[in-house]
Amino acid sequence: MAFSLPCKEVPGLPVDLDFLEKGAWLLDSIVIPFVFCRRSQWHVWLIFAWRRDPLRLICRKGVVCRTEAQARMQAQLLTRGAARDARGKLKLNEDVFRFCES
């Protein structure tokens, strides 16, 4: 049985990555902290999502902590420092991701 792709693959253009060089969209982005445990250490990563196009994401490594409480506190501090919205009023439309809860 042969495997066929539903559409033809096309190489990307340099224009597709312009948003990385032009960081103006980061001014209108939402910062989401991601805390997880790996090899007995707690890692904090920050995810920047653009409010107009939530599928445009950038992930940045934060810090490594020994305890979960310490990691959660660091995540709060990093989020407040990195977010352009000091009041935290910007919200992300999670319907764009179409999560299945089953």
N, C-alpha and C positions, 0 to 999 in steps of 0.2 A: 504494500500500500504506500503510495507516494504522498508525501506531505507537501501541501502547497499553502503559501501565505495568502490571506484574503486580499491583500493589496501589495503593490510593488514597493519595495524599499527604496527610498530616495535619500541620498546623503544630505546632512544638514548644511545650512549656509552660515557664514559668519554673522549674519544679521540675527539669527536665532539666539545668539548668546550676547546680544547687545545689552540686555537688561543687567548682566553681571558687571559690565564696564560702566554703565550709566546707573549709578546707585540712587537716582532721584526717587525711584519707587519705594525705597526703604523708608522714606519719610512718611509714607502712607501704609506702612506695614504693621502687622500685629506680631508681637513676640510671644511665643508659646514655649514654656520650659518643659523639657523632657528629662525625667529622672529615672534611671534604671540601675540595676545591680549587675555587675559582671566581675567574676573572680574575686568575690568578697570585697569589692570596692564599689562605691556609689558614684556614678557618673552623672554630670549635669550637662545637657546640650541645649542650645537655644535654636528654635525654629522660627524663621522669619517668613511670614506669609503675607502676600500682597492682598489688600482688602478687595480690590476690584477683580483680581484673578487669583483665587485662593490656591490654585494648582501651581502657581509660581512660588516655589519654596527655596530657601537657602538654609542649610543646617550648619551650625557652628559649634565646635567643641567648647565646653565651658571648663569646669573644674572637676577634680576627683576628690571625694571625701571618704572618710572612714565609716560614718554612720548615716543612716537614712535621714535623721532629724537635721543633721548638719547639711546634708545635700539639699534638703527642702528649703532650708534657710538661705543657702547660697543661691538656689534657683530663684527665690523671691528677690534677692538683692540684684542678681544679674539681670533679671527681667525688668526691674524698675530702672536700672541704669541704661539698658539698651533700648528700651521702648521710647519712642518719640512722643507717645501719648501719656503724659504724666498722670492723668486722672484714671486711665484704664477704661475709658468709655468705648473704645473701638471694639467691635465684636466681629467674629468670623462666621460666615454663613456655612454651617457644617453640612447642609444638604448637598453641597457641591460634590462632596466626597462619596456620597451614596453608600454609606455603611450598611451592611446586612447584619442584623442583630441575632440571627439564628445560628 
